[in-house]
Amino acid sequence: MALIRQYELVERVKVYEPRADENLLNRAYVFSMKAHGSQTRASGDPFFSHPLEVAGILTGLKLDCASIVTGLLHDTVEDTLSTLEEIEESFGSEVARLVDGVTKLSKLELQSDQSRQAENFRKLLLAMSEDIRVLLVKLADRLHNMRTLNFIPNEEKRRRIALETMDIYAPLAERIGLHSIKDELEDLAFSELNTTARLSVLNRLEYLRAEGGDLVPSVVAGLRKTFAEAELNCEIIGREKRPYSIWLKMQRKNVTFEQLSDIVGFRIVVDSLEACYKCLGVVHKAYPMVPGRFKDYLSTPKANGYRSIHTAVIGPERQRIEIQIRTRDMHEEAEYGVAAHWAFKQVKGENETPKKYRWIRELLDILEKAAGPEEFLENTKLEMFQDQVFCFSPKGDLINLPVGSTPVDFAYAVHSEVGDSCVGAKINGNILPLRTQLRNGDQVEIIRSNVSAPSPIWETFVITGKARVSIRKFIRSKEREEFIILGQEIASKIFRENNAEFNESLLSDKLSLLQISSVDDCYAKLGSGDITSRKLSE
């Protein structure tokens, strides 16, 4: 493979940032090439090709110099003799901090068991909550590794990497709005995890093209004529969906390939918000709309900030087609997601995660309440749902929730205390069961009580990770209280049987022998049966 040349990389950055620090980029290129020396990858390519490709992917996202340099250097501390101190001395503290964040994550990826995978995700979350660019570099790193996955000879290792990509990295890419990277990661993982299904979809796509020809140019021509007649200036982009996206929709809707209406999607990019709605009017006037397929993400954006109008119509050539309508700014954000916020729009010295990505903090809230890494991973995966319902509080505040959410999920989304004190809910003014599934546009009022507490039954119907982990935490705390009371009774009984007066100070003397940190922990372990009364009386 041909390597990106030094001047080519610099030119790529200067296209979108003319004032980029050429000297810094050049020094990072040379440093990385020398550090990796004669190392090679499983493909036989020089190892240096990997950080170079990662940097190339990051230039496609129009990221700042520090991110591009981090892409070039991200493997030097882990895989060469270079140290973090060298990086800081040569490239500054900002780059060193980013390289350190990515390095820590890469070390954890070598672990394959569930507990380590969860710990990996926890570290990733902590790192990206401080600087989202750690995740952007990590996603670029994972994307290039997935593109070259077929060169790894160990089938089990390939499968583990593909599963981790599907479970963690693709959903995270979606949550920060990097749809093109998310789609490619999913499709590459799909190729490894279900080769037969992917080939089947590819064969059907090939047959469709052979039978009907390439529909995209004729549909684009028909749409262009319609908009020209309406004197509407716009850009029309047609694209064929990726095999994984097609297969997933077939599974979800339980339909055949031939029944799908949106194998090819069309994006219409206009100049203003007003033009979006005008464009929608033109489309619906000219072509019959497919019922149930209209979504307005302009008035109610997705949790990751995505804005667009989606509709499906019987369009030109009598084809059922999916259409997305958005402005140029929205298109930029849909393409680059959170990376669009880093395209030199930051105030100097400001590197905080944009406020609309507060869901990262919500995942950290789950981290604090979870009992262990596995529970954390399970419940954060629940937060990765793509399909959203939009509900409102009585004051008109918008709450985004996954499809299938209940009033209990809504209560915990407002605040943990609201969830813990929830006793009922009014949906659109009517008192309905707490297990009722919410729908788009519902107004939800939570009925609270100071003497109420979460019910274990709630765990059977809540959808969000925040609700589930909060309920479990409360149940654990109540169980612990009961175990402590029971443990106190057991300890008192042991003292009586040994003809001694119950004394907590005597119990404290045994804690170090039992490797227990506090008297309450001792009571709880006694009550739960984790330690026996015999062990205490020895």
C-alpha positions as CSV (number, residue, x, y, z in Angstrom):
1,M,0.0,0.0,0.0
2,A,1.1,3.5,-0.8
3,L,1.9,5.6,2.3
4,I,0.6,9.1,2.7
5,R,3.6,11.3,2.2
6,Q,4.7,13.9,4.7
7,Y,3.8,17.0,2.5
8,E,0.4,15.3,1.6
9,L,-0.6,15.0,5.2
10,V,0.3,18.6,5.9
11,E,-1.7,19.8,2.8
12,R,-4.7,17.8,3.9
13,V,-4.8,19.7,7.2
14,K,-4.1,23.1,5.6
15,V,-7.2,22.6,3.3
16,Y,-9.4,23.2,6.3
17,E,-7.0,25.0,8.6
18,P,-4.6,27.3,6.7
19,R,-2.8,28.4,9.9
20,A,-2.0,24.8,11.0
21,D,1.4,24.3,12.6
22,E,3.3,22.7,9.8
23,N,6.5,22.3,11.9
24,L,4.6,20.4,14.6
25,L,3.0,18.0,12.0
26,N,6.3,17.4,10.2
27,R,8.1,16.7,13.4
28,A,5.4,14.2,14.6
29,Y,5.5,12.5,11.2
30,V,9.3,12.0,11.4
31,F,9.3,11.1,15.1
32,S,6.6,8.4,14.6
33,M,8.4,6.9,11.5
34,K,11.7,6.7,13.3
35,A,10.2,5.4,16.5
36,H,8.4,2.5,14.7
37,G,11.5,1.8,12.6
38,S,11.4,-1.6,10.9
39,Q,8.3,-2.9,12.8
40,T,5.7,-4.5,10.6
41,R,1.9,-5.3,11.0
42,A,0.2,-8.6,10.4
43,S,-0.5,-7.5,6.8
44,G,3.2,-7.2,6.2
45,D,3.0,-3.4,5.8
46,P,5.3,-1.2,7.8
47,F,3.8,-0.5,11.3
48,F,4.2,3.2,10.6
49,S,1.4,2.8,8.0
50,H,-1.1,2.4,10.8
51,P,-0.6,5.7,12.7
52,L,-0.3,7.4,9.4
53,E,-3.7,6.0,8.2
54,V,-5.2,7.0,11.6
55,A,-4.0,10.5,11.1
56,G,-5.5,10.5,7.6
57,I,-8.9,9.4,9.0
58,L,-8.7,12.3,11.5
59,T,-8.0,14.8,8.7
60,G,-11.2,13.6,7.1
61,L,-13.0,14.7,10.3
62,K,-11.2,18.1,10.0
63,L,-9.7,17.8,13.4
64,D,-7.2,20.2,15.0
65,C,-3.4,19.8,14.9
66,A,-3.2,18.3,18.4
67,S,-5.5,15.5,17.3
68,I,-3.6,14.8,14.1
69,V,-0.3,14.7,15.9
70,T,-1.9,12.4,18.5
71,G,-3.0,10.1,15.7
72,L,0.6,9.9,14.4
73,L,2.0,9.3,17.9
74,H,-0.7,7.2,19.6
75,D,1.2,3.9,19.5
76,T,4.7,5.2,20.2
77,V,4.6,5.0,24.0
78,E,3.1,1.5,24.0
79,D,5.0,-0.1,21.0
80,T,8.3,1.6,20.9
81,L,11.1,2.8,23.3
82,S,9.6,6.3,23.3
83,T,8.3,7.7,26.6
84,L,5.5,10.0,27.6
85,E,8.1,12.4,28.9
86,E,9.7,12.6,25.5
87,I,6.4,13.2,23.9
88,E,5.6,16.1,26.3
89,E,9.1,17.6,25.8
90,S,8.9,17.5,22.0
91,F,5.2,18.1,21.4
92,G,3.7,19.8,24.5
93,S,1.5,18.8,27.4
94,E,-1.8,18.8,25.4
95,V,-0.5,16.2,22.9
96,A,1.1,14.2,25.7
97,R,-2.2,14.1,27.7
98,L,-4.1,12.9,24.6
99,V,-1.5,10.2,23.7
100,D,-1.6,9.0,27.4
101,G,-5.4,8.7,27.2
102,V,-5.3,6.6,24.1
103,T,-2.4,4.5,25.3
104,K,-4.2,3.5,28.5
105,L,-7.1,2.3,26.5
106,S,-5.0,0.3,24.1
107,K,-3.3,-1.6,26.9
108,L,-6.7,-2.7,28.3
109,E,-7.9,-4.0,24.9
110,L,-5.5,-6.9,25.1
111,Q,-7.8,-8.4,27.8
112,S,-10.6,-10.5,26.4
113,D,-12.8,-11.5,29.3
114,Q,-16.1,-9.7,30.1
115,S,-14.8,-8.0,33.2
116,R,-11.8,-6.5,31.4
117,Q,-14.0,-5.4,28.5
118,A,-16.2,-3.6,30.9
119,E,-13.1,-2.0,32.6
120,N,-11.9,-1.0,29.1
121,F,-15.2,0.8,28.5
122,R,-15.1,2.5,32.0
123,K,-11.6,3.9,31.3
124,L,-12.7,5.0,27.8
125,L,-15.7,6.8,29.4
126,L,-13.6,8.6,32.0
127,A,-11.0,9.6,29.5
128,M,-13.5,11.0,26.9
129,S,-15.4,12.9,29.6
130,E,-12.3,14.9,30.1
131,D,-11.5,15.4,26.4
132,I,-13.7,13.9,23.7
133,R,-10.7,13.9,21.3
134,V,-9.4,10.8,23.1
135,L,-12.5,9.0,21.7
136,L,-12.2,10.5,18.3
137,V,-8.5,9.2,18.0
138,K,-9.6,5.9,19.4
139,L,-12.4,5.5,16.9
140,A,-10.0,6.3,14.0
141,D,-7.6,3.7,15.5
142,R,-10.3,1.1,15.7
143,L,-11.6,1.9,12.2
144,H,-8.2,1.3,10.6
145,N,-7.7,-1.9,12.6
146,M,-11.1,-3.1,11.5
147,R,-10.2,-2.4,7.8
148,T,-7.1,-4.7,8.2
149,L,-8.8,-7.2,10.5
150,N,-8.6,-10.0,7.9
151,F,-4.8,-10.1,8.2
152,I,-5.0,-11.4,11.8
153,P,-4.6,-15.2,11.6
154,N,-6.3,-16.0,15.0
155,E,-10.0,-16.5,14.3
156,E,-11.0,-16.1,18.0
157,K,-9.1,-12.8,18.3
158,R,-10.7,-11.5,15.1
159,R,-14.2,-12.4,16.5
160,R,-13.4,-10.8,19.9
161,I,-12.3,-7.5,18.2
162,A,-15.4,-7.5,15.9
163,L,-17.8,-8.1,18.9
164,E,-16.2,-5.3,20.9
165,T,-16.5,-3.0,17.9
166,M,-20.2,-3.9,17.5
167,D,-21.0,-3.6,21.2
168,I,-18.9,-0.5,22.2
169,Y,-17.2,1.5,19.5
170,A,-20.0,1.6,16.8
171,P,-22.7,2.7,19.3
172,L,-20.3,5.3,20.7
173,A,-19.6,6.6,17.2
174,E,-23.4,6.9,16.7
175,R,-23.9,8.7,20.0
176,I,-21.4,11.4,19.1
177,G,-22.9,11.7,15.6
178,L,-20.1,10.1,13.5
179,H,-22.6,8.2,11.3
180,S,-20.2,7.4,8.4
181,I,-17.7,5.8,10.9
182,K,-20.4,4.0,12.8
183,D,-21.8,2.5,9.5
184,E,-18.4,1.3,8.4
185,L,-17.4,-0.1,11.8
186,E,-20.7,-2.1,11.9
187,D,-20.3,-3.4,8.3
188,L,-16.7,-4.5,8.9
189,A,-17.7,-6.2,12.1
190,F,-20.7,-7.8,10.4
191,S,-18.3,-9.2,7.7
192,E,-16.4,-11.0,10.4
193,L,-19.3,-12.1,12.6
194,N,-21.8,-13.2,9.9
195,T,-20.0,-13.6,6.6
196,T,-22.8,-15.7,5.1
197,A,-25.5,-13.1,5.8
198,R,-23.4,-10.3,4.4
199,L,-22.6,-12.2,1.2
200,S,-26.3,-12.9,0.8
201,V,-27.2,-9.2,1.0
202,L,-24.4,-8.3,-1.4
203,N,-25.6,-10.9,-3.9
204,R,-29.1,-9.5,-3.7
205,L,-27.9,-6.0,-4.3
206,E,-25.9,-7.1,-7.3
207,Y,-29.0,-8.9,-8.7
208,L,-31.1,-5.7,-8.1
209,R,-28.6,-3.6,-10.0
210,A,-28.5,-6.1,-12.9
211,E,-32.3,-6.2,-13.1
212,G,-33.2,-2.6,-12.7
213,G,-30.0,-0.8,-13.6
214,D,-28.6,1.9,-11.4
215,L,-31.7,3.7,-10.1
216,V,-29.8,6.5,-8.3
217,P,-29.0,8.7,-11.4
218,S,-32.6,8.5,-12.7
219,V,-34.2,9.2,-9.3
220,V,-31.8,12.1,-8.8
221,A,-32.7,13.5,-12.2
222,G,-36.4,13.2,-11.4
223,L,-36.0,15.0,-8.0
224,R,-33.9,17.7,-9.6
225,K,-36.6,18.4,-12.1
226,T,-39.3,18.6,-9.4
227,F,-37.2,21.1,-7.3
228,A,-36.3,23.2,-10.4
229,E,-40.0,23.6,-11.2
230,A,-40.6,24.8,-7.6
231,E,-37.6,27.2,-7.9
232,L,-35.9,25.5,-5.0
233,N,-32.0,25.5,-4.9
234,C,-30.6,22.3,-3.4
235,E,-28.0,19.6,-3.6
236,I,-29.2,16.0,-4.0
237,I,-27.0,13.1,-2.9
238,G,-28.1,9.4,-3.5
239,R,-26.4,6.5,-1.7
240,E,-26.9,2.8,-1.4
241,K,-27.1,1.6,2.2
242,R,-24.5,-0.7,3.7
243,P,-25.1,-4.5,3.9
244,Y,-25.3,-4.5,7.7
245,S,-27.9,-1.7,7.7
246,I,-30.0,-3.5,5.2
247,W,-29.7,-6.9,7.1
248,L,-30.5,-5.2,10.4
249,K,-33.7,-3.7,9.0
250,M,-34.8,-7.0,7.6
251,Q,-34.3,-8.6,11.0
252,R,-36.1,-5.9,12.9
253,K,-39.1,-5.6,10.6
254,N,-39.2,-9.4,9.8
255,V,-39.4,-8.6,6.0
256,T,-37.6,-9.9,2.9
257,F,-35.0,-7.9,1.0
258,E,-37.6,-7.2,-1.7
259,Q,-40.0,-5.6,0.8
260,L,-37.5,-3.0,1.9
261,S,-38.3,0.6,0.7
262,D,-35.1,2.3,1.6
263,I,-32.2,0.3,0.2
264,V,-31.2,3.5,-1.5
265,G,-31.5,6.8,0.5
266,F,-31.4,10.3,-0.8
267,R,-30.2,13.4,1.1
268,I,-31.4,16.9,0.0
269,V,-29.2,19.7,1.3
270,V,-30.7,23.2,1.3
271,D,-29.6,26.7,2.5
272,S,-31.9,27.4,5.4
273,L,-34.3,25.9,8.0
274,E,-37.2,27.5,6.2
275,A,-36.1,25.8,2.9
276,C,-36.1,22.4,4.7
277,Y,-39.9,22.7,5.3
278,K,-40.5,24.2,1.8
279,C,-38.6,21.2,0.3
280,L,-40.7,18.8,2.4
281,G,-43.9,20.5,1.0
282,V,-42.6,20.1,-2.6
283,V,-41.7,16.4,-2.0
284,H,-45.1,15.6,-0.4
285,K,-47.0,17.5,-3.1
286,A,-45.2,15.8,-6.0
287,Y,-45.1,12.2,-4.7
288,P,-47.4,10.0,-2.5
289,M,-46.0,9.8,1.1
290,V,-45.5,6.3,2.6
291,P,-47.5,6.4,5.9
292,G,-45.7,6.1,9.2
293,R,-42.3,7.0,7.8
294,F,-42.2,10.8,8.6
295,K,-39.9,12.0,11.3
296,D,-39.1,15.6,12.2
297,Y,-35.7,15.8,13.9
298,L,-35.5,19.5,13.3
299,S,-38.0,20.4,16.0
300,T,-37.0,17.5,18.2
301,P,-33.3,16.6,17.6
302,K,-31.8,13.2,18.5
303,A,-29.9,12.9,21.7
304,N,-26.6,13.2,19.8
305,G,-27.7,16.5,18.3
306,Y,-28.6,15.0,14.9
307,R,-31.1,17.2,13.0
308,S,-32.9,16.3,9.8
309,I,-36.4,15.6,8.3
310,H,-36.9,12.0,7.3
311,T,-39.7,10.9,5.0
312,A,-40.5,8.1,2.5
313,V,-42.4,8.5,-0.8
314,I,-43.3,6.7,-4.0
315,G,-40.8,8.8,-5.9
316,P,-39.5,9.0,-9.5
317,E,-39.6,5.7,-11.4
318,R,-42.4,4.7,-9.0
319,Q,-39.7,3.6,-6.5
320,R,-40.3,3.7,-2.7
321,I,-37.4,5.9,-1.6
322,E,-36.2,7.4,1.7
323,I,-35.5,11.1,1.7
324,Q,-33.5,13.1,4.4
325,I,-33.7,16.9,4.2
326,R,-31.3,19.2,6.1
327,T,-29.3,22.4,5.9
328,R,-25.6,22.6,5.0
329,D,-24.7,23.2,8.7
330,M,-26.8,20.2,9.7
331,H,-25.2,18.1,7.0
332,E,-21.8,19.0,8.3
333,E,-22.8,18.1,11.8
334,A,-24.4,14.8,10.6
335,E,-21.2,13.9,8.8
336,Y,-18.7,14.9,11.5
337,G,-20.8,14.8,14.7
338,V,-18.9,16.0,17.8
339,A,-15.9,16.4,15.6
340,A,-17.6,19.4,13.9
341,H,-17.3,21.2,17.3
342,W,-13.5,20.7,17.2
343,A,-13.0,22.1,13.7
344,F,-11.4,25.2,15.1
345,K,-14.5,26.6,16.7
346,Q,-13.0,26.4,20.1
347,V,-11.9,29.3,22.2
348,K,-8.1,29.1,22.7
349,G,-7.4,26.9,25.7
350,E,-11.0,25.6,25.9
351,N,-11.3,21.8,25.5
352,E,-14.5,20.9,27.3
353,T,-16.9,18.5,25.8
354,P,-19.9,20.4,24.2
355,K,-22.8,20.7,26.6
356,K,-25.2,18.7,24.5
357,Y,-23.0,15.6,25.1
358,R,-24.1,15.5,28.8
359,W,-25.0,11.9,28.2
360,I,-21.3,11.1,28.9
361,R,-21.8,12.5,32.4
362,E,-25.0,10.4,32.7
363,L,-23.0,7.3,31.9
364,L,-20.5,8.3,34.6
365,D,-23.4,8.5,37.0
366,I,-24.2,4.9,36.1
367,L,-20.6,4.0,36.7
368,E,-20.7,5.4,40.3
369,K,-23.9,3.4,41.1
370,A,-23.0,0.1,39.5
371,A,-22.0,-2.8,41.7
372,G,-19.2,-3.9,39.3
373,P,-17.8,-3.6,35.8
374,E,-20.2,-6.2,34.3
375,E,-23.3,-4.4,35.6
376,F,-21.8,-1.1,34.4
377,L,-21.3,-2.5,30.9
378,E,-24.7,-4.1,30.8
379,N,-26.5,-0.9,31.8
380,T,-24.4,1.5,29.6
381,K,-25.2,-0.7,26.6
382,L,-28.9,0.0,27.4
383,E,-28.1,3.7,27.0
384,M,-26.9,3.1,23.4
385,F,-30.4,2.7,21.9
386,Q,-30.6,4.7,18.6
387,D,-34.4,4.9,18.4
388,Q,-35.8,7.7,20.6
389,V,-39.1,8.8,21.9
390,F,-39.6,12.5,22.8
391,C,-41.7,13.2,25.9
392,F,-42.4,16.4,27.8
393,S,-42.7,17.4,31.4
394,P,-45.7,19.5,32.6
395,K,-43.4,22.6,32.3
396,G,-42.6,21.7,28.7
397,D,-39.1,20.4,29.2
398,L,-38.1,17.8,26.5
399,I,-36.8,14.4,27.7
400,N,-35.3,12.1,25.1
401,L,-35.7,8.4,26.0
402,P,-35.2,5.0,24.2
403,V,-38.2,3.4,22.5
404,G,-40.0,1.2,25.0
405,S,-39.3,3.5,28.0
406,T,-41.8,3.9,30.8
407,P,-42.8,6.6,33.3
408,V,-40.2,5.2,35.7
409,D,-37.5,5.7,33.1
410,F,-38.8,9.2,32.6
411,A,-38.6,9.9,36.3
412,Y,-35.0,8.8,36.6
413,A,-34.1,10.7,33.5
414,V,-35.4,13.9,35.2
415,H,-33.4,13.1,38.4
416,S,-32.5,10.1,40.6
417,E,-34.4,11.6,43.5
418,V,-37.6,11.9,41.3
419,G,-37.2,8.2,40.4
420,D,-36.6,7.0,43.9
421,S,-39.8,8.8,45.2
422,C,-42.0,7.9,42.3
423,V,-45.4,6.3,43.2
424,G,-47.4,7.0,40.0
425,A,-47.7,8.9,36.8
426,K,-50.1,10.9,34.7
427,I,-49.7,10.5,31.0
428,N,-51.5,13.3,29.0
429,G,-53.5,14.0,32.2
430,N,-54.6,10.3,32.8
431,I,-53.3,8.2,35.6
432,L,-51.8,5.1,34.0
433,P,-49.7,2.1,35.2
434,L,-46.0,2.7,35.7
435,R,-45.2,0.0,33.2
436,T,-47.0,1.9,30.4
437,Q,-44.7,2.4,27.3
438,L,-44.4,6.1,26.4
439,R,-45.0,7.4,22.9
440,N,-43.7,10.4,21.0
441,G,-45.2,13.6,22.3
442,D,-46.5,12.2,25.6
443,Q,-46.7,14.7,28.5
444,V,-45.6,12.9,31.6
445,E,-46.2,14.1,35.2
446,I,-44.6,12.0,38.0
447,I,-46.5,11.6,41.2
448,R,-44.1,11.5,44.2
449,S,-44.2,10.6,47.9
450,N,-41.5,11.2,50.5
451,V,-42.2,7.9,52.1
452,S,-42.0,5.9,48.9
453,A,-39.1,3.7,47.7
454,P,-38.2,2.0,44.4
455,S,-39.9,-1.4,43.9
456,P,-37.8,-4.4,42.8
457,I,-40.6,-5.1,40.2
458,W,-39.6,-2.0,38.4
459,E,-36.5,-3.7,37.2
460,T,-38.6,-6.1,35.1
461,F,-39.9,-3.3,32.8
462,V,-37.5,-0.3,32.9
463,I,-35.5,0.2,29.7
464,T,-32.8,2.8,30.5
465,G,-29.5,1.9,32.2
466,K,-29.8,4.9,34.6
467,A,-33.2,3.6,36.0
468,R,-32.0,0.0,36.3
469,V,-28.8,0.7,38.0
470,S,-30.5,3.2,40.5
471,I,-33.1,0.5,41.4
472,R,-30.5,-2.1,41.9
473,K,-28.4,0.2,44.0
474,F,-31.4,0.9,46.3
475,I,-32.3,-2.8,46.5
476,R,-28.7,-3.6,47.5
477,S,-28.7,-0.9,50.2
478,K,-32.0,-2.2,51.7
479,E,-30.6,-5.8,51.6
480,R,-27.5,-4.6,53.3
481,E,-29.5,-2.9,56.1
482,E,-31.4,-6.1,56.7
483,F,-28.2,-8.2,56.6
484,I,-26.6,-5.8,59.2
485,I,-29.6,-6.2,61.6
486,L,-29.5,-10.0,61.1
487,G,-25.7,-10.0,61.5
488,Q,-25.9,-8.1,64.8
489,E,-28.3,-10.7,66.2
490,I,-26.0,-13.5,65.1
491,A,-23.0,-11.8,66.7
492,S,-24.9,-11.3,69.9
493,K,-26.0,-14.9,70.0
494,I,-22.3,-16.1,69.5
495,F,-21.2,-14.0,72.5
496,R,-24.0,-15.4,74.6
497,E,-23.2,-19.0,73.6
498,N,-19.6,-18.3,74.7
499,N,-20.8,-16.9,78.0
500,A,-19.5,-13.4,77.2
501,E,-21.2,-10.0,77.2
502,F,-21.7,-8.7,73.6
503,N,-19.0,-6.1,72.9
504,E,-18.3,-4.4,69.5
505,S,-14.7,-3.6,70.5
506,L,-14.0,-7.3,70.8
507,L,-15.5,-7.7,67.3
508,S,-13.3,-4.9,66.0
509,D,-10.2,-6.8,67.1
510,K,-11.2,-9.7,64.8
511,L,-11.7,-7.5,61.7
512,S,-8.1,-7.6,60.5
513,L,-7.9,-11.4,60.9
514,L,-11.1,-11.7,58.8
515,Q,-9.8,-9.1,56.3
516,I,-13.0,-7.0,56.8
517,S,-12.8,-3.2,56.9
518,S,-15.6,-2.2,59.3
519,V,-17.9,-3.6,61.9
520,D,-21.0,-3.0,59.7
521,D,-19.3,-5.0,56.9
522,C,-18.8,-7.8,59.4
523,Y,-22.4,-7.7,60.3
524,A,-23.5,-7.6,56.7
525,K,-21.3,-10.6,55.8
526,L,-22.6,-12.5,58.8
527,G,-26.2,-11.8,57.9
528,S,-25.7,-12.8,54.2
529,G,-23.8,-15.9,55.1
530,D,-20.5,-14.8,53.5
531,I,-18.8,-15.6,56.8
532,T,-20.0,-18.2,59.2
533,S,-20.6,-17.8,62.9
534,R,-18.0,-20.5,63.5
535,K,-15.4,-18.3,61.8
536,L,-16.3,-15.4,64.1
537,S,-16.1,-17.6,67.3
538,E,-12.7,-19.0,66.5
